[in-house]
Amino acid sequence: MAEDLVEINMGNFKEEVLSSKIPVLVDFWAEWCMPCRMIAPIIAELSKDYKGKVKIAKVDVDNNAELATELQILSIPVLILFRNGREIARITGANPKTYIQKEIETALKK
């Protein structure tokens, strides 16, 4: 995992995501999920593109099923953007970087 990416679990979700001073984009993924693996390099790029502006984090749904259930993750990959402890955008599926960036920018303007 890229050094800029934060690994999220039930133990650090509140601190790293809900209490974050900057918006957090959380990638819900699994090792066996091919679309998740396809967008992994995009997520790594986004962590560099948004460094200091948006924290990029990952949740392995196989190791964090309780968190995935709590957030109603029904399919993966799913990207959820949080700001001030609240979900402000949800992007489902393996989308191109330009689409993800557009969704992030639109959500941040709200």
C-alpha positions, 0 to 999 in steps of 0.5 A: 500500500502506498505510504500516503494511504491510511488503512482503516478498521473499526478501531481507528475509523472514528479518529481517522475518518469521522474526526478528521479535520480534512475530508476523507475518501475511503476506498472499500475493497477486497483482495479477491475483487478484480475491479478493486485491484484495477482502481488501486493505482488510481487511488494511489495517484489520488492520494498524491494529487490531493495530499493535504486536501483530502485524506485517502484511506482504504478498508478491506471489507473482508477484515472489517465486515462489521464496518462495511455492514454499518456503512451499508456497503453492498458491493465493491469497489465503493468510494465514500467521501466524508467531511466533518464526520458525514458522508457527502458522496458515494461512488460505486464501481471501477470508474476512471480517474477523471470521473472520480476526481469530478465527483470529489470536486463536486462534493467538496463544493457543496 
